[in-house]
């Protein structure tokens, strides 16, 4: 702390007091010399000297008190300096601790951000792994389904082989059914009928199935020429032999009018769909349209 900040020096008052004492002593000496001169009023001189001595005494007392106050001021300044140094040391310590805590907080915040980032990455990897696992499970399920289907087909082909039926019998039967349905459609075209069946009421449908209808010569002639009835029976028997719709052997093979032609076309469609359900690996288009051989 510099002089301007501390204020006037504590030694200023004692210095002034000492100078005052010196001046008073000189003054008293002059007065004593004056007192020895003849014709001087002794009473006035005595009072003057008395008051001077009283002033001197007061000055000495003030000097002592000033010295004591100067010592106390010095002690207080030392204490203030000590307290200030301790306060500055504590402030520096607290500042250092605050800096350390701030650094720890920054480190903890960085660790939290890193942990959050790693968590997000882990969740992403876990989601990806879950998706891959789901895909693998689906693939495994598909493979198991394919294996089961192949096992069923293998068992079916083994059964057919045990009956002396060739492995390509389902494909050949579907081709045969398609050819037979085509022959029936061609008969409708030749006699001028529309390929789409007209919409019938329930009474008309029952009458078409169970009513007494005279044979249509156009239909019967063409059916006889193309052996439609025999070919229908062969298809139904062959389907029974390979285990597809065994009840189809009881279906009618009569083809005498337009209604029966349309009925036989619908039944052949049902048989073809049953073949596709039983043997889903059959090609979309029959590859063999020849007449299947069957052990009668």
Short mmCIF file of the C-alpha atoms (twelve columns), coordinates in Angstrom:
data_MODEL
# 
_entry.id   MODEL 
# 
loop_
_atom_site.group_PDB 
_atom_site.id 
_atom_site.type_symbol 
_atom_site.label_atom_id 
_atom_site.label_alt_id 
_atom_site.label_comp_id 
_atom_site.label_asym_id 
_atom_site.label_seq_id 
_atom_site.Cartn_x 
_atom_site.Cartn_y 
_atom_site.Cartn_z 
_atom_site.pdbx_PDB_model_num 
ATOM 1   C CA . UNK A 1   0.000   0.000   0.000   1 
ATOM 2   C CA . UNK A 2   1.550   3.404   -1.030  1 
ATOM 3   C CA . UNK A 3   1.571   6.670   0.899   1 
ATOM 4   C CA . UNK A 4   -1.283  8.210   -1.102  1 
ATOM 5   C CA . UNK A 5   -3.582  5.341   -0.189  1 
ATOM 6   C CA . UNK A 6   -2.536  5.203   3.498   1 
ATOM 7   C CA . UNK A 7   -3.113  8.952   4.159   1 
ATOM 8   C CA . UNK A 8   -0.828  11.311  6.222   1 
ATOM 9   C CA . UNK A 9   2.083   9.821   8.122   1 
ATOM 10  C CA . UNK A 10  1.375   9.000   11.824  1 
ATOM 11  C CA . UNK A 11  4.670   10.775  12.705  1 
ATOM 12  C CA . UNK A 12  3.422   14.128  11.482  1 
ATOM 13  C CA . UNK A 13  1.703   15.110  14.767  1 
ATOM 14  C CA . UNK A 14  4.638   14.102  17.018  1 
ATOM 15  C CA . UNK A 15  7.019   16.039  14.787  1 
ATOM 16  C CA . UNK A 16  4.854   19.170  15.017  1 
ATOM 17  C CA . UNK A 17  4.637   18.713  18.824  1 
ATOM 18  C CA . UNK A 18  8.403   18.422  19.175  1 
ATOM 19  C CA . UNK A 19  8.903   21.555  17.065  1 
ATOM 20  C CA . UNK A 20  6.335   23.311  19.264  1 
ATOM 21  C CA . UNK A 21  8.212   22.275  22.417  1 
ATOM 22  C CA . UNK A 22  11.463  23.590  20.969  1 
ATOM 23  C CA . UNK A 23  9.771   26.902  20.119  1 
ATOM 24  C CA . UNK A 24  8.279   27.125  23.640  1 
ATOM 25  C CA . UNK A 25  11.681  26.457  25.224  1 
ATOM 26  C CA . UNK A 26  13.237  29.192  23.148  1 
ATOM 27  C CA . UNK A 27  10.344  31.449  24.013  1 
ATOM 28  C CA . UNK A 28  10.717  30.658  27.778  1 
ATOM 29  C CA . UNK A 29  14.413  31.367  27.609  1 
ATOM 30  C CA . UNK A 30  13.763  34.735  26.036  1 
ATOM 31  C CA . UNK A 31  11.146  35.476  28.692  1 
ATOM 32  C CA . UNK A 32  13.544  34.588  31.496  1 
ATOM 33  C CA . UNK A 33  16.062  36.948  30.093  1 
ATOM 34  C CA . UNK A 34  13.394  39.602  29.841  1 
ATOM 35  C CA . UNK A 35  12.283  38.919  33.431  1 
ATOM 36  C CA . UNK A 36  15.761  39.778  34.748  1 
ATOM 37  C CA . UNK A 37  15.515  43.250  33.280  1 
ATOM 38  C CA . UNK A 38  14.570  46.008  35.793  1 
ATOM 39  C CA . UNK A 39  11.092  47.451  35.720  1 
ATOM 40  C CA . UNK A 40  9.280   44.363  34.563  1 
ATOM 41  C CA . UNK A 41  5.851   43.472  36.067  1 
ATOM 42  C CA . UNK A 42  6.548   40.258  37.916  1 
ATOM 43  C CA . UNK A 43  2.900   39.152  38.220  1 
ATOM 44  C CA . UNK A 44  2.145   39.410  34.557  1 
ATOM 45  C CA . UNK A 45  5.380   37.690  33.736  1 
ATOM 46  C CA . UNK A 46  4.623   34.858  36.225  1 
ATOM 47  C CA . UNK A 47  1.162   34.308  34.767  1 
ATOM 48  C CA . UNK A 48  2.572   34.346  31.336  1 
ATOM 49  C CA . UNK A 49  5.196   31.746  32.288  1 
ATOM 50  C CA . UNK A 50  2.558   29.664  34.088  1 
ATOM 51  C CA . UNK A 51  0.286   29.502  31.125  1 
ATOM 52  C CA . UNK A 52  3.273   28.715  28.980  1 
ATOM 53  C CA . UNK A 53  4.228   25.813  31.201  1 
ATOM 54  C CA . UNK A 54  0.596   24.591  31.116  1 
ATOM 55  C CA . UNK A 55  0.674   24.749  27.357  1 
ATOM 56  C CA . UNK A 56  3.935   22.857  27.421  1 
ATOM 57  C CA . UNK A 57  2.440   20.205  29.651  1 
ATOM 58  C CA . UNK A 58  -0.541  19.851  27.310  1 
ATOM 59  C CA . UNK A 59  1.800   19.558  24.368  1 
ATOM 60  C CA . UNK A 60  3.754   16.778  26.093  1 
ATOM 61  C CA . UNK A 61  0.538   14.926  26.892  1 
ATOM 62  C CA . UNK A 62  -0.605  15.302  23.257  1 
ATOM 63  C CA . UNK A 63  2.764   14.047  22.098  1 
ATOM 64  C CA . UNK A 64  2.491   10.938  24.272  1 
ATOM 65  C CA . UNK A 65  -1.045  10.293  23.111  1 
ATOM 66  C CA . UNK A 66  -0.006  10.769  19.482  1 
ATOM 67  C CA . UNK A 67  2.870   8.328   19.912  1 
ATOM 68  C CA . UNK A 68  0.524   5.790   21.406  1 
ATOM 69  C CA . UNK A 69  -2.009  6.326   18.569  1 
ATOM 70  C CA . UNK A 70  0.796   5.978   16.017  1 
ATOM 71  C CA . UNK A 71  1.810   2.650   17.530  1 
ATOM 72  C CA . UNK A 72  -1.794  1.469   17.577  1 
ATOM 73  C CA . UNK A 73  -2.264  2.620   13.992  1 
ATOM 74  C CA . UNK A 74  0.841   0.723   12.942  1 
ATOM 75  C CA . UNK A 75  -0.451  -2.377  14.698  1 
ATOM 76  C CA . UNK A 76  -3.881  -2.008  13.074  1 
ATOM 77  C CA . UNK A 77  -2.288  -1.561  9.667   1 
ATOM 78  C CA . UNK A 78  -0.261  -4.725  10.239  1 
ATOM 79  C CA . UNK A 79  -3.414  -6.591  11.257  1 
ATOM 80  C CA . UNK A 80  -5.299  -5.208  8.252   1 
ATOM 81  C CA . UNK A 81  -2.468  -6.278  5.975   1 
ATOM 82  C CA . UNK A 82  -2.506  -9.755  7.549   1 
ATOM 83  C CA . UNK A 83  -6.270  -10.068 7.165   1 
ATOM 84  C CA . UNK A 84  -6.056  -8.793  3.601   1 
ATOM 85  C CA . UNK A 85  -3.332  -11.295 2.728   1 
ATOM 86  C CA . UNK A 86  -5.332  -14.104 4.306   1 
ATOM 87  C CA . UNK A 87  -8.449  -12.977 2.426   1 
ATOM 88  C CA . UNK A 88  -6.548  -12.825 -0.843  1 
ATOM 89  C CA . UNK A 89  -5.097  -16.259 -0.160  1 
ATOM 90  C CA . UNK A 90  -8.582  -17.645 0.582   1 
ATOM 91  C CA . UNK A 91  -10.011 -15.968 -2.530  1 
ATOM 92  C CA . UNK A 92  -7.212  -17.434 -4.633  1 
ATOM 93  C CA . UNK A 93  -7.838  -20.830 -3.016  1 
ATOM 94  C CA . UNK A 94  -11.587 -20.609 -3.652  1 
ATOM 95  C CA . UNK A 95  -10.921 -19.443 -7.213  1 
ATOM 96  C CA . UNK A 96  -8.633  -22.412 -7.749  1 
ATOM 97  C CA . UNK A 97  -11.268 -24.753 -6.298  1 
ATOM 98  C CA . UNK A 98  -13.921 -23.137 -8.514  1 
ATOM 99  C CA . UNK A 99  -11.675 -23.610 -11.552 1 
ATOM 100 C CA . UNK A 100 -11.158 -27.240 -10.595 1 
ATOM 101 C CA . UNK A 101 -14.895 -27.766 -10.144 1 
ATOM 102 C CA . UNK A 102 -15.568 -26.069 -13.475 1 
ATOM 103 C CA . UNK A 103 -13.013 -28.317 -15.161 1 
ATOM 104 C CA . UNK A 104 -14.585 -31.343 -13.484 1 
ATOM 105 C CA . UNK A 105 -18.009 -30.179 -14.649 1 
ATOM 106 C CA . UNK A 106 -16.698 -29.740 -18.208 1 
ATOM 107 C CA . UNK A 107 -15.134 -33.197 -18.080 1 
ATOM 108 C CA . UNK A 108 -18.373 -34.673 -16.692 1 
ATOM 109 C CA . UNK A 109 -20.398 -32.869 -19.382 1 
ATOM 110 C CA . UNK A 110 -18.068 -34.222 -22.063 1 
ATOM 111 C CA . UNK A 111 -18.385 -37.698 -20.570 1 
ATOM 112 C CA . UNK A 112 -22.187 -37.399 -20.572 1 
ATOM 113 C CA . UNK A 113 -22.193 -36.260 -24.202 1 
ATOM 114 C CA . UNK A 114 -19.858 -39.100 -25.155 1 
ATOM 115 C CA . UNK A 115 -22.019 -41.577 -23.258 1 
ATOM 116 C CA . UNK A 116 -25.128 -40.215 -24.984 1 
ATOM 117 C CA . UNK A 117 -23.433 -40.519 -28.372 1 
ATOM 118 C CA . UNK A 118 -22.277 -44.059 -27.623 1 
ATOM 119 C CA . UNK A 119 -25.760 -44.920 -26.410 1 
ATOM 120 C CA . UNK A 120 -27.296 -43.620 -29.631 1 
ATOM 121 C CA . UNK A 121 -24.737 -45.570 -31.674 1 
ATOM 122 C CA . UNK A 122 -25.421 -48.695 -29.624 1 
ATOM 123 C CA . UNK A 123 -29.172 -48.279 -30.091 1 
ATOM 124 C CA . UNK A 124 -28.596 -47.893 -33.826 1 
ATOM 125 C CA . UNK A 125 -26.442 -51.022 -33.916 1 
ATOM 126 C CA . UNK A 126 -28.984 -52.866 -31.758 1 
ATOM 127 C CA . UNK A 127 -31.805 -51.813 -34.096 1 
ATOM 128 C CA . UNK A 128 -29.772 -52.912 -37.098 1 
ATOM 129 C CA . UNK A 129 -28.972 -56.213 -35.407 1 
ATOM 130 C CA . UNK A 130 -32.658 -56.647 -34.561 1 
ATOM 131 C CA . UNK A 131 -33.598 -56.001 -38.177 1 
ATOM 132 C CA . UNK A 132 -30.947 -58.436 -39.369 1 
ATOM 133 C CA . UNK A 133 -32.118 -61.009 -36.833 1 
ATOM 134 C CA . UNK A 134 -35.713 -60.497 -37.947 1 
ATOM 135 C CA . UNK A 135 -34.617 -60.919 -41.555 1 
ATOM 136 C CA . UNK A 136 -32.659 -64.053 -40.631 1 
ATOM 137 C CA . UNK A 137 -35.655 -65.437 -38.748 1 
ATOM 138 C CA . UNK A 138 -37.880 -64.723 -41.728 1 
ATOM 139 C CA . UNK A 139 -35.333 -66.331 -44.030 1 
ATOM 140 C CA . UNK A 140 -35.120 -69.351 -41.740 1 
ATOM 141 C CA . UNK A 141 -38.922 -69.567 -41.636 1 
ATOM 142 C CA . UNK A 142 -39.045 -69.363 -45.430 1 
ATOM 143 C CA . UNK A 143 -36.355 -72.017 -45.727 1 
ATOM 144 C CA . UNK A 144 -38.215 -74.253 -43.245 1 
ATOM 145 C CA . UNK A 145 -41.428 -73.712 -45.211 1 
ATOM 146 C CA . UNK A 146 -39.613 -74.618 -48.418 1 
ATOM 147 C CA . UNK A 147 -38.099 -77.693 -46.750 1 
ATOM 148 C CA . UNK A 148 -41.512 -78.793 -45.486 1 
ATOM 149 C CA . UNK A 149 -43.027 -78.228 -48.910 1 
ATOM 150 C CA . UNK A 150 -40.207 -80.151 -50.565 1 
ATOM 151 C CA . UNK A 151 -40.647 -82.926 -48.018 1 
ATOM 152 C CA . UNK A 152 -44.347 -83.080 -48.801 1 
ATOM 153 C CA . UNK A 153 -43.658 -83.067 -52.521 1 
ATOM 154 C CA . UNK A 154 -40.953 -85.694 -52.090 1 
ATOM 155 C CA . UNK A 155 -43.361 -87.856 -50.105 1 
ATOM 156 C CA . UNK A 156 -46.021 -87.306 -52.757 1 
ATOM 157 C CA . UNK A 157 -43.609 -88.129 -55.581 1 
ATOM 158 C CA . UNK A 158 -42.447 -91.188 -53.625 1 
ATOM 159 C CA . UNK A 159 -46.069 -92.277 -53.280 1 
ATOM 160 C CA . UNK A 160 -46.604 -91.741 -57.002 1 
ATOM 161 C CA . UNK A 161 -43.432 -93.672 -57.756 1 
ATOM 162 C CA . UNK A 162 -44.711 -96.518 -55.584 1 
ATOM 163 C CA . UNK A 163 -47.864 -96.558 -57.690 1 
ATOM 164 C CA . UNK A 164 -45.839 -96.629 -60.894 1 
ATOM 165 C CA . UNK A 165 -46.841 -93.050 -61.783 1 
ATOM 166 C CA . UNK A 166 -44.081 -90.902 -63.320 1 
ATOM 167 C CA . UNK A 167 -42.791 -87.840 -61.457 1 
ATOM 168 C CA . UNK A 168 -44.061 -85.440 -64.106 1 
ATOM 169 C CA . UNK A 169 -47.592 -86.797 -63.790 1 
ATOM 170 C CA . UNK A 170 -49.060 -83.624 -62.153 1 
ATOM 171 C CA . UNK A 171 -47.648 -81.421 -64.908 1 
ATOM 172 C CA . UNK A 172 -48.865 -83.819 -67.578 1 
ATOM 173 C CA . UNK A 173 -52.327 -83.977 -65.980 1 
ATOM 174 C CA . UNK A 174 -52.591 -80.177 -65.843 1 
ATOM 175 C CA . UNK A 175 -51.546 -79.976 -69.484 1 
ATOM 176 C CA . UNK A 176 -54.111 -82.641 -70.317 1 
ATOM 177 C CA . UNK A 177 -56.813 -80.733 -68.382 1 
ATOM 178 C CA . UNK A 178 -55.885 -77.506 -70.174 1 
ATOM 179 C CA . UNK A 179 -56.101 -79.215 -73.568 1 
ATOM 180 C CA . UNK A 180 -59.461 -80.750 -72.664 1 
ATOM 181 C CA . UNK A 181 -60.825 -77.386 -71.470 1 
ATOM 182 C CA . UNK A 182 -59.604 -75.856 -74.724 1 
ATOM 183 C CA . UNK A 183 -61.512 -78.491 -76.704 1 
ATOM 184 C CA . UNK A 184 -64.697 -77.647 -74.767 1 
ATOM 185 C CA . UNK A 185 -64.196 -73.917 -75.370 1 
ATOM 186 C CA . UNK A 186 -63.645 -74.560 -79.076 1 
ATOM 187 C CA . UNK A 187 -66.957 -76.421 -79.198 1 
ATOM 188 C CA . UNK A 188 -68.733 -73.346 -77.809 1 
ATOM 189 C CA . UNK A 189 -66.998 -71.128 -80.355 1 
ATOM 190 C CA . UNK A 190 -67.903 -73.444 -83.244 1 
ATOM 191 C CA . UNK A 191 -71.600 -73.386 -82.409 1 
ATOM 192 C CA . UNK A 192 -71.611 -69.602 -81.957 1 
ATOM 193 C CA . UNK A 193 -71.862 -69.474 -78.150 1 
ATOM 194 C CA . UNK A 194 -70.155 -66.802 -76.064 1 
ATOM 195 C CA . UNK A 195 -67.225 -67.953 -73.984 1 
ATOM 196 C CA . UNK A 196 -68.533 -66.178 -70.871 1 
ATOM 197 C CA . UNK A 197 -71.409 -68.007 -69.217 1 
ATOM 198 C CA . UNK A 198 -74.581 -65.885 -68.816 1 
ATOM 199 C CA . UNK A 199 -75.703 -64.895 -65.324 1 
ATOM 200 C CA . UNK A 200 -78.342 -67.374 -64.129 1 
ATOM 201 C CA . UNK A 201 -80.801 -67.253 -61.269 1 
ATOM 202 C CA . UNK A 202 -80.816 -70.062 -58.708 1 
ATOM 203 C CA . UNK A 203 -83.858 -71.647 -60.392 1 
ATOM 204 C CA . UNK A 204 -82.227 -71.454 -63.792 1 
ATOM 205 C CA . UNK A 205 -79.006 -72.918 -62.398 1 
ATOM 206 C CA . UNK A 206 -80.884 -75.806 -60.728 1 
ATOM 207 C CA . UNK A 207 -82.824 -76.456 -63.886 1 
ATOM 208 C CA . UNK A 208 -79.585 -76.462 -65.900 1 
ATOM 209 C CA . UNK A 209 -78.065 -79.046 -63.569 1 
ATOM 210 C CA . UNK A 210 -80.987 -81.316 -62.818 1 
ATOM 211 C CA . UNK A 211 -83.606 -80.504 -65.423 1 
ATOM 212 C CA . UNK A 212 -84.498 -82.721 -68.340 1 
ATOM 213 C CA . UNK A 213 -82.897 -81.167 -71.402 1 
ATOM 214 C CA . UNK A 214 -82.883 -82.681 -74.841 1 
ATOM 215 C CA . UNK A 215 -79.371 -83.295 -76.215 1 
ATOM 216 C CA . UNK A 216 -77.971 -80.700 -78.577 1 
ATOM 217 C CA . UNK A 217 -76.867 -82.474 -81.761 1 
ATOM 218 C CA . UNK A 218 -74.193 -79.906 -82.362 1 
ATOM 219 C CA . UNK A 219 -72.669 -80.637 -78.974 1 
ATOM 220 C CA . UNK A 220 -73.079 -84.411 -78.982 1 
ATOM 221 C CA . UNK A 221 -71.582 -84.781 -82.475 1 
ATOM 222 C CA . UNK A 222 -68.505 -82.793 -81.630 1 
ATOM 223 C CA . UNK A 223 -68.153 -84.452 -78.211 1 
ATOM 224 C CA . UNK A 224 -68.300 -87.900 -79.805 1 
ATOM 225 C CA . UNK A 225 -65.866 -86.904 -82.500 1 
ATOM 226 C CA . UNK A 226 -63.337 -85.644 -79.951 1 
ATOM 227 C CA . UNK A 227 -64.051 -88.351 -77.353 1 
ATOM 228 C CA . UNK A 228 -64.721 -85.724 -74.717 1 
ATOM 229 C CA . UNK A 229 -66.519 -88.080 -72.327 1 
ATOM 230 C CA . UNK A 230 -63.712 -90.658 -72.342 1 
ATOM 231 C CA . UNK A 231 -61.101 -87.958 -71.930 1 
ATOM 232 C CA . UNK A 232 -62.986 -86.472 -68.956 1 
ATOM 233 C CA . UNK A 233 -63.169 -89.886 -67.268 1 
ATOM 234 C CA . UNK A 234 -59.465 -90.437 -67.892 1 
ATOM 235 C CA . UNK A 235 -58.640 -87.041 -66.343 1 
ATOM 236 C CA . UNK A 236 -60.777 -87.706 -63.261 1 
ATOM 237 C CA . UNK A 237 -59.331 -91.196 -62.775 1 
ATOM 238 C CA . UNK A 238 -55.789 -89.922 -63.207 1 
ATOM 239 C CA . UNK A 239 -56.417 -87.151 -60.652 1 
ATOM 240 C CA . UNK A 240 -57.666 -89.770 -58.211 1 
ATOM 241 C CA . UNK A 241 -54.565 -91.894 -58.780 1 
ATOM 242 C CA . UNK A 242 -52.182 -89.049 -57.917 1 
ATOM 243 C CA . UNK A 243 -54.268 -88.003 -54.886 1 
ATOM 244 C CA . UNK A 244 -55.829 -84.783 -56.209 1 
ATOM 245 C CA . UNK A 245 -59.574 -84.437 -55.566 1 
ATOM 246 C CA . UNK A 246 -60.289 -88.203 -55.317 1 
ATOM 247 C CA . UNK A 247 -63.996 -87.387 -55.256 1 
ATOM 248 C CA . UNK A 248 -63.764 -86.064 -58.823 1 
ATOM 249 C CA . UNK A 249 -64.280 -89.626 -60.141 1 
ATOM 250 C CA . UNK A 250 -67.951 -89.158 -59.178 1 
ATOM 251 C CA . UNK A 251 -68.271 -86.053 -61.301 1 
ATOM 252 C CA . UNK A 252 -70.426 -86.260 -64.384 1 
ATOM 253 C CA . UNK A 253 -68.712 -86.709 -67.744 1 
ATOM 254 C CA . UNK A 254 -71.842 -86.035 -69.751 1 
ATOM 255 C CA . UNK A 255 -71.528 -83.445 -72.534 1 
ATOM 256 C CA . UNK A 256 -74.864 -83.151 -74.346 1 
ATOM 257 C CA . UNK A 257 -75.760 -79.447 -74.282 1 
ATOM 258 C CA . UNK A 258 -74.254 -76.004 -73.748 1 
ATOM 259 C CA . UNK A 259 -75.000 -76.025 -69.996 1 
ATOM 260 C CA . UNK A 260 -73.118 -79.297 -69.513 1 
ATOM 261 C CA . UNK A 261 -70.189 -78.018 -71.560 1 
ATOM 262 C CA . UNK A 262 -69.936 -74.971 -69.308 1 
ATOM 263 C CA . UNK A 263 -70.291 -77.191 -66.206 1 
ATOM 264 C CA . UNK A 264 -67.451 -79.452 -67.389 1 
ATOM 265 C CA . UNK A 265 -65.245 -76.387 -68.071 1 
ATOM 266 C CA . UNK A 266 -65.900 -75.152 -64.485 1 
ATOM 267 C CA . UNK A 267 -65.049 -78.577 -63.052 1 
ATOM 268 C CA . UNK A 268 -61.825 -78.750 -65.045 1 
ATOM 269 C CA . UNK A 269 -60.915 -75.301 -63.669 1 
ATOM 270 C CA . UNK A 270 -61.467 -76.575 -60.127 1 
ATOM 271 C CA . UNK A 271 -59.282 -79.594 -60.878 1 
ATOM 272 C CA . UNK A 272 -56.507 -77.409 -62.303 1 
ATOM 273 C CA . UNK A 273 -56.568 -75.146 -59.222 1 
ATOM 274 C CA . UNK A 274 -56.410 -78.191 -56.932 1 
ATOM 275 C CA . UNK A 275 -53.354 -79.408 -58.863 1 
ATOM 276 C CA . UNK A 276 -51.642 -76.028 -58.324 1 
ATOM 277 C CA . UNK A 277 -52.381 -76.106 -54.598 1 
ATOM 278 C CA . UNK A 278 -51.145 -79.664 -54.247 1 
ATOM 279 C CA . UNK A 279 -48.060 -79.117 -56.409 1 
ATOM 280 C CA . UNK A 280 -47.157 -75.393 -56.127 1 
ATOM 281 C CA . UNK A 281 -43.881 -75.848 -58.023 1 
ATOM 282 C CA . UNK A 282 -45.645 -76.703 -61.255 1 
ATOM 283 C CA . UNK A 283 -44.746 -74.295 -64.081 1 
ATOM 284 C CA . UNK A 284 -47.209 -71.529 -64.815 1 
ATOM 285 C CA . UNK A 285 -47.739 -72.904 -68.340 1 
ATOM 286 C CA . UNK A 286 -48.058 -76.673 -68.757 1 
ATOM 287 C CA . UNK A 287 -44.975 -78.079 -70.464 1 
ATOM 288 C CA . UNK A 288 -46.469 -81.438 -71.426 1 
ATOM 289 C CA . UNK A 289 -49.847 -81.517 -73.168 1 
ATOM 290 C CA . UNK A 290 -49.742 -85.224 -74.118 1 
ATOM 291 C CA . UNK A 291 -52.286 -87.702 -72.868 1 
ATOM 292 C CA . UNK A 292 -51.067 -89.099 -69.504 1 
ATOM 293 C CA . UNK A 293 -50.676 -92.846 -69.258 1 
ATOM 294 C CA . UNK A 294 -52.482 -94.544 -66.393 1 
ATOM 295 C CA . UNK A 295 -52.547 -98.089 -65.111 1 
ATOM 296 C CA . UNK A 296 -56.170 -99.035 -65.485 1 
# 
